[in-house]
């Protein structure tokens, strides 16, 4: 009995050693870009210095506070997403069944993110979306829906996809909502796109998180109501209530910004956090677990509510067709698809063919951006500092040119 226990103990120890050696092996042979994902800001700074590019080292909160001192028109951004769902104003509106806008503020500026280490001022229109107001003086031909990729983070309203479409003489409206999923886009379509009845409604689906965002959205009854054909919050006729909501949630944001400024970490604390995160990933066998999950498909189906997803997309298509417009589903690939391995987002990458095939069977027009980007020899040119993030100005212009070519073919 003692021998069995002894051998079992030796086997267990050897097993643990083999597991962690495998984890170490996977980490050592991961691409350098992925190893640096735990210290993204530091890597961006290093790249900017190598390129001789300008950079702003302020945190988003500090940058907002300092810029707002000389700009009374600058206001915190708001988006209908799970981040803002934690704010008391949002929760109160849900509890009291009050109307909730999708984006804001109205006719004010907000501060962009800084994936290229430079902040920009973003102009919002009279509906709270990222557009110049003069686009509404003419017929809207194209409306863009989706999350931050449709919205064009982290660039101005003059350097996103809609702006480049307008340069090409397609008057376009950007109704993207950062951090949102398909149900929010359906809601925006029914509340706003329906008013303008554009020739084309283009929905940019982002493979990295739209499925997980939908998992949160389906827990919000207000959003699921949009699957009912006649449902609307009637937001266009509730401007006073919308302005009150946006004013209140702006105050919530100011509280958050001030709290973040008061508790900014020192540089030494940041370094400790990076080391701790790397050690935590190693002890939790992150690379090995992701590798196993991705290859054995252990979690993909659980996270993908296919029935709801296709219902939402079909509702977008049906609504667009109701006024004679054409709905286009655009599959948008992630930076991680091309430059990393074993990331949690990869569990969604394999759904691409399934999604596109099912939509094509439903006679929904689709464009797969990855088929165009796969042909590029230098993909990094389309991303800020050639590193992880949303597209840069060049990337958004590239996508606009793809959309124009595909739309021209379908005329």
C-alpha positions as CSV (number, residue, x, y, z in Angstrom):
1,X,0.0,0.0,0.0
2,X,2.9,2.4,0.8
3,X,4.5,1.6,-2.5
4,X,1.3,2.4,-4.4
5,X,1.0,5.7,-2.5
6,X,4.6,6.5,-3.2
7,X,4.3,5.8,-6.9
8,X,1.0,7.8,-7.1
9,X,2.7,10.7,-5.5
10,X,5.7,10.5,-7.9
11,X,3.3,10.3,-10.9
12,X,1.3,13.2,-9.6
13,X,4.4,15.4,-9.2
14,X,5.6,14.4,-12.7
15,X,2.2,15.2,-14.1
16,X,2.3,18.7,-12.6
17,X,5.8,19.3,-13.9
18,X,4.9,18.1,-17.4
19,X,1.8,20.4,-17.4
20,X,3.8,23.5,-16.4
21,X,6.6,22.7,-18.7
22,X,4.0,22.5,-21.5
23,X,2.7,25.9,-20.4
24,X,6.2,27.3,-20.4
25,X,6.9,25.8,-23.9
26,X,3.7,27.3,-25.3
27,X,4.5,30.8,-23.8
28,X,8.1,30.7,-25.2
29,X,6.9,29.9,-28.7
30,X,3.9,32.3,-28.8
31,X,4.4,35.3,-31.1
32,X,6.1,38.3,-29.5
33,X,3.0,40.4,-30.1
34,X,1.0,38.1,-27.9
35,X,3.6,38.0,-25.1
36,X,3.3,41.7,-24.9
37,X,-0.5,41.8,-24.6
38,X,-0.3,42.0,-20.9
39,X,1.6,45.3,-21.2
40,X,-0.1,46.9,-24.1
41,X,0.4,50.5,-23.1
42,X,4.1,50.0,-22.6
43,X,4.5,48.3,-26.0
44,X,2.6,51.1,-27.7
45,X,5.0,53.6,-26.2
46,X,8.0,51.7,-27.2
47,X,6.7,51.5,-30.8
48,X,5.9,55.2,-30.9
49,X,9.4,56.1,-29.7
50,X,10.9,53.8,-32.4
51,X,8.8,55.5,-35.0
52,X,9.5,59.0,-33.7
53,X,5.8,59.5,-33.4
54,X,4.1,62.0,-31.0
55,X,2.5,60.4,-27.9
56,X,0.4,61.5,-24.9
57,X,1.1,59.5,-21.7
58,X,-1.9,60.9,-19.8
59,X,-4.6,58.4,-18.7
60,X,-8.0,58.9,-20.4
61,X,-9.4,60.3,-17.1
62,X,-6.6,62.9,-16.7
63,X,-6.7,63.8,-20.3
64,X,-10.4,64.4,-20.2
65,X,-10.2,66.5,-17.0
66,X,-7.4,68.7,-18.3
67,X,-8.8,69.2,-21.8
68,X,-12.3,69.9,-20.4
69,X,-10.9,72.8,-18.4
70,X,-10.6,74.8,-21.6
71,X,-13.4,73.3,-23.5
72,X,-16.9,73.7,-22.0
73,X,-18.4,71.7,-24.9
74,X,-16.5,68.6,-23.9
75,X,-18.7,65.9,-22.2
76,X,-18.2,62.3,-21.2
77,X,-19.3,59.8,-23.8
78,X,-22.2,57.4,-23.2
79,X,-23.0,54.1,-24.9
80,X,-25.8,51.6,-24.4
81,X,-23.5,48.7,-23.3
82,X,-22.7,46.6,-20.2
83,X,-20.2,49.1,-18.9
84,X,-22.7,51.9,-18.6
85,X,-25.4,49.4,-17.3
86,X,-23.6,49.6,-14.0
87,X,-24.4,53.3,-13.6
88,X,-27.3,54.3,-11.3
89,X,-29.0,56.3,-13.9
90,X,-29.1,53.4,-16.3
91,X,-30.3,51.0,-13.6
92,X,-33.0,53.5,-12.5
93,X,-34.3,53.8,-16.1
94,X,-34.5,50.0,-16.4
95,X,-36.3,49.7,-13.1
96,X,-38.9,52.5,-14.0
97,X,-39.2,51.4,-17.6
98,X,-38.0,54.8,-18.8
99,X,-36.7,55.3,-22.4
100,X,-33.0,54.7,-22.8
101,X,-31.0,56.3,-25.6
102,X,-28.3,54.4,-27.4
103,X,-25.6,57.0,-27.5
104,X,-24.7,60.4,-26.4
105,X,-24.2,63.3,-25.6
106,X,-26.2,65.4,-28.0
107,X,-24.4,68.2,-30.0
108,X,-21.3,68.0,-27.8
109,X,-17.8,66.8,-28.1
110,X,-16.3,63.7,-26.5
111,X,-12.8,62.5,-26.1
112,X,-11.6,59.5,-28.2
113,X,-9.5,56.6,-27.0
114,X,-5.8,56.7,-27.8
115,X,-4.6,53.5,-29.3
116,X,-2.0,55.5,-31.2
117,X,-1.3,57.4,-28.0
118,X,-3.0,60.6,-29.2
119,X,-6.5,61.8,-28.0
120,X,-8.9,63.4,-30.4
121,X,-12.1,65.4,-30.0
122,X,-15.1,63.6,-31.4
123,X,-18.2,65.6,-32.6
124,X,-21.6,64.2,-31.8
125,X,-24.8,65.1,-33.8
126,X,-28.3,66.1,-32.8
127,X,-29.2,62.5,-32.2
128,X,-26.1,61.7,-30.1
129,X,-24.2,59.8,-32.8
130,X,-20.8,60.4,-34.3
131,X,-21.7,62.5,-37.3
132,X,-21.6,66.1,-38.5
133,X,-25.2,67.5,-38.5
134,X,-25.0,68.7,-42.1
135,X,-25.4,65.1,-43.4
136,X,-29.1,65.3,-42.5
137,X,-29.6,68.1,-45.0
138,X,-29.4,65.5,-47.8
139,X,-30.8,62.1,-48.5
140,X,-29.0,59.4,-46.4
141,X,-27.8,56.7,-48.8
142,X,-26.0,54.4,-46.3
143,X,-26.4,53.9,-42.6
144,X,-23.7,52.0,-40.7
145,X,-24.6,49.9,-37.7
146,X,-22.4,47.9,-35.3
147,X,-20.1,48.4,-32.4
148,X,-16.8,50.3,-32.1
149,X,-15.6,49.2,-35.5
150,X,-18.6,50.7,-37.2
151,X,-18.3,53.8,-34.9
152,X,-14.6,54.2,-35.9
153,X,-12.8,54.2,-32.6
154,X,-10.4,55.9,-31.9
155,X,-10.7,58.5,-34.7
156,X,-12.7,61.6,-35.4
157,X,-16.0,61.8,-37.4
158,X,-13.9,62.9,-40.3
159,X,-11.7,59.7,-40.3
160,X,-14.1,56.8,-39.9
161,X,-15.8,54.6,-42.5
162,X,-18.8,56.8,-42.9
163,X,-16.6,59.8,-43.5
164,X,-14.7,58.1,-46.3
165,X,-18.0,56.9,-47.8
166,X,-19.1,60.5,-47.8
167,X,-15.9,61.5,-49.5
168,X,-16.8,59.1,-52.2
169,X,-20.2,60.8,-52.7
170,X,-22.2,58.3,-50.7
171,X,-23.9,60.4,-48.0
172,X,-23.6,58.1,-45.0
173,X,-24.6,58.2,-41.3
174,X,-22.6,56.5,-38.6
175,X,-25.0,54.9,-36.1
176,X,-22.4,52.7,-34.5
177,X,-22.4,52.2,-30.7
178,X,-19.2,51.2,-29.0
179,X,-19.4,48.1,-26.8
180,X,-22.7,47.0,-28.2
181,X,-23.9,43.8,-29.8
182,X,-26.5,42.9,-32.4
183,X,-29.6,43.7,-30.4
184,X,-28.6,47.3,-29.8
185,X,-28.0,47.6,-33.6
186,X,-31.5,46.3,-34.3
187,X,-32.8,48.9,-31.9
188,X,-30.9,51.7,-33.6
189,X,-32.1,50.5,-36.9
190,X,-35.8,50.6,-35.8
191,X,-35.5,53.9,-34.0
192,X,-33.4,55.9,-36.4
193,X,-32.6,54.1,-39.7
194,X,-36.3,53.6,-40.3
195,X,-36.8,57.4,-40.3
196,X,-34.3,58.0,-43.0
197,X,-35.0,54.8,-45.1
198,X,-31.5,54.6,-46.7
199,X,-30.7,52.6,-49.8
200,X,-28.3,50.5,-47.8
201,X,-28.1,49.5,-44.1
202,X,-24.6,48.1,-43.4
203,X,-24.1,46.1,-40.2
204,X,-20.5,45.5,-39.3
205,X,-20.3,42.3,-37.2
206,X,-17.1,42.1,-35.2
207,X,-16.0,38.5,-34.6
208,X,-14.1,39.3,-31.4
209,X,-17.0,40.1,-29.0
210,X,-20.4,40.5,-30.7
211,X,-21.4,37.0,-29.6
212,X,-20.5,37.7,-26.0
213,X,-22.1,41.1,-26.1
214,X,-25.3,39.4,-27.3
215,X,-25.2,37.2,-24.3
216,X,-25.4,40.3,-22.1
217,X,-28.0,42.0,-24.3
218,X,-30.5,39.2,-24.1
219,X,-30.7,39.8,-20.3
220,X,-32.2,43.3,-21.0
221,X,-35.9,43.0,-21.7
222,X,-36.0,46.4,-23.4
223,X,-33.6,45.2,-26.1
224,X,-35.3,41.8,-26.6
225,X,-38.5,43.8,-27.2
226,X,-37.0,45.0,-30.5
227,X,-37.6,41.5,-31.9
228,X,-41.3,42.3,-31.8
229,X,-42.1,43.8,-35.2
230,X,-44.1,46.8,-33.9
231,X,-42.0,47.7,-30.8
232,X,-40.2,51.0,-30.5
233,X,-39.2,53.3,-27.7
234,X,-40.2,56.2,-29.9
235,X,-36.9,58.0,-29.1
236,X,-37.3,60.6,-31.8
237,X,-40.3,62.0,-30.0
238,X,-38.8,61.8,-26.5
239,X,-36.0,64.3,-26.8
240,X,-36.7,65.9,-23.4
241,X,-36.5,62.6,-21.6
242,X,-33.4,61.6,-23.5
243,X,-31.6,64.8,-22.6
244,X,-32.5,64.3,-19.0
245,X,-31.1,60.7,-19.1
246,X,-27.9,61.9,-20.8
247,X,-27.5,64.7,-18.3
248,X,-27.9,62.4,-15.3
249,X,-25.6,59.7,-16.7
250,X,-23.0,62.3,-17.5
251,X,-22.9,63.1,-13.8
252,X,-22.4,59.4,-13.1
253,X,-19.5,59.5,-15.5
254,X,-17.9,62.5,-13.8
255,X,-18.0,60.7,-10.5
256,X,-16.3,57.7,-12.1
257,X,-13.6,60.0,-13.8
258,X,-12.9,61.8,-10.5
259,X,-12.6,58.5,-8.6
260,X,-10.1,57.2,-11.2
261,X,-8.0,60.3,-11.0
262,X,-7.9,60.1,-7.3
263,X,-6.7,56.5,-7.4
264,X,-4.3,56.6,-10.3
265,X,-1.7,53.9,-9.8
266,X,2.0,54.9,-9.5
267,X,4.4,53.7,-12.1
268,X,5.9,51.2,-9.6
269,X,2.5,49.8,-8.9
270,X,1.8,49.4,-12.6
271,X,5.0,47.4,-13.0
272,X,4.0,45.1,-10.1
273,X,0.6,44.6,-11.7
274,X,2.2,43.5,-15.0
275,X,4.4,41.0,-13.2
276,X,1.5,39.7,-11.2
277,X,-0.7,39.3,-14.3
278,X,2.0,37.4,-16.1
279,X,2.6,35.1,-13.1
280,X,-1.2,34.7,-12.7
281,X,-1.5,33.7,-16.3
282,X,1.3,31.1,-15.9
283,X,-0.1,29.6,-12.7
284,X,-3.6,29.4,-14.2
285,X,-2.1,27.6,-17.3
286,X,-3.8,30.2,-19.6
287,X,-2.0,29.2,-22.8
288,X,-2.6,25.5,-22.3
289,X,-6.2,25.9,-21.3
290,X,-7.0,28.2,-24.3
291,X,-5.2,25.8,-26.6
292,X,-7.3,22.8,-25.4
293,X,-10.5,24.8,-25.4
294,X,-9.9,26.1,-28.9
295,X,-9.0,22.7,-30.4
296,X,-11.6,20.6,-28.6
297,X,-14.5,23.2,-29.1
298,X,-15.4,22.8,-25.4
299,X,-17.0,26.2,-24.9
300,X,-18.0,27.6,-28.3
301,X,-21.5,26.3,-28.6
302,X,-22.4,27.2,-25.0
303,X,-21.5,30.9,-25.7
304,X,-23.3,31.2,-29.0
305,X,-27.1,31.6,-28.9
306,X,-27.5,30.8,-32.6
307,X,-31.3,31.0,-32.6
308,X,-31.3,34.5,-31.1
309,X,-28.4,35.7,-33.3
310,X,-30.0,34.7,-36.6
311,X,-33.4,36.1,-35.4
312,X,-31.8,39.5,-34.8
313,X,-30.0,39.5,-38.2
314,X,-33.1,38.4,-40.0
315,X,-35.1,41.1,-38.3
316,X,-32.6,43.7,-39.5
317,X,-32.9,42.4,-43.0
318,X,-36.7,42.3,-42.9
319,X,-36.9,45.9,-41.5
320,X,-34.6,47.2,-44.1
321,X,-36.4,45.5,-46.9
322,X,-39.7,46.9,-45.7
323,X,-38.9,50.3,-47.3
324,X,-37.1,48.8,-50.3
325,X,-33.6,49.1,-48.8
326,X,-30.8,46.5,-49.0
327,X,-29.3,45.1,-45.9
328,X,-25.6,44.1,-45.9
329,X,-23.9,42.0,-43.2
330,X,-20.2,42.7,-43.0
331,X,-17.9,40.2,-41.3
332,X,-15.1,42.2,-39.5
333,X,-12.0,40.2,-38.4
334,X,-10.0,40.9,-35.3
335,X,-6.3,41.9,-35.1
336,X,-5.9,38.9,-32.9
337,X,-6.9,36.6,-35.8
338,X,-3.8,37.5,-37.6
339,X,-1.2,38.1,-34.9
340,X,-1.9,35.9,-31.9
341,X,-2.7,32.3,-30.9
342,X,-4.7,30.7,-28.1
343,X,-6.6,33.8,-27.1
344,X,-10.1,33.7,-25.6
345,X,-11.5,35.4,-28.7
346,X,-10.5,32.4,-30.9
347,X,-13.5,30.5,-29.7
348,X,-15.5,32.8,-31.9
349,X,-13.3,32.9,-35.0
350,X,-14.3,29.4,-36.0
351,X,-17.9,30.5,-36.3
352,X,-17.2,32.6,-39.4
353,X,-18.1,30.0,-42.1
354,X,-21.1,28.8,-40.1
355,X,-22.5,32.4,-39.7
356,X,-21.8,33.4,-43.3
357,X,-23.2,30.2,-44.8
358,X,-26.4,30.4,-42.8
359,X,-26.9,34.1,-43.7
360,X,-26.4,33.4,-47.4
361,X,-29.0,30.6,-47.2
362,X,-31.4,33.2,-45.9
363,X,-30.6,35.4,-49.0
364,X,-28.8,38.0,-46.8
365,X,-26.1,39.9,-48.6
366,X,-22.7,39.3,-46.9
367,X,-19.2,40.7,-47.2
368,X,-16.3,39.0,-45.6
369,X,-13.6,41.6,-44.9
370,X,-11.1,38.9,-44.0
371,X,-11.1,37.6,-47.6
372,X,-9.7,41.1,-48.6
373,X,-7.4,41.6,-45.7
374,X,-6.0,38.0,-46.1
375,X,-4.5,39.2,-49.4
376,X,-2.6,42.1,-47.8
377,X,1.2,41.8,-47.4
378,X,1.4,44.4,-44.7
379,X,-1.7,44.1,-42.5
380,X,-0.1,46.1,-39.6
381,X,-0.4,49.3,-41.7
382,X,-4.1,49.3,-41.0
383,X,-3.8,49.3,-37.2
384,X,-2.7,52.1,-34.9
385,X,1.1,51.9,-34.5
386,X,0.9,48.5,-36.3
387,X,-0.2,47.0,-33.0
388,X,-3.3,45.6,-31.4
389,X,-6.4,47.7,-31.5
390,X,-9.2,49.0,-33.8
391,X,-8.3,50.1,-37.3
392,X,-6.5,53.3,-37.9
393,X,-7.5,56.0,-40.5
394,X,-5.9,54.0,-43.3
395,X,-7.7,50.9,-42.2
396,X,-11.1,52.6,-42.1
397,X,-10.5,54.1,-45.5
398,X,-9.6,50.6,-46.8
399,X,-12.9,49.2,-45.5
400,X,-14.8,52.0,-47.0
401,X,-13.3,51.3,-50.4
402,X,-14.2,47.6,-50.1
403,X,-17.8,48.5,-49.3
404,X,-18.0,50.9,-52.2
405,X,-16.6,48.2,-54.6
406,X,-19.0,45.6,-53.3
407,X,-22.0,48.0,-53.4
408,X,-21.2,49.0,-57.0
409,X,-21.1,45.3,-58.0
410,X,-24.6,44.8,-56.5
411,X,-26.3,47.7,-58.2
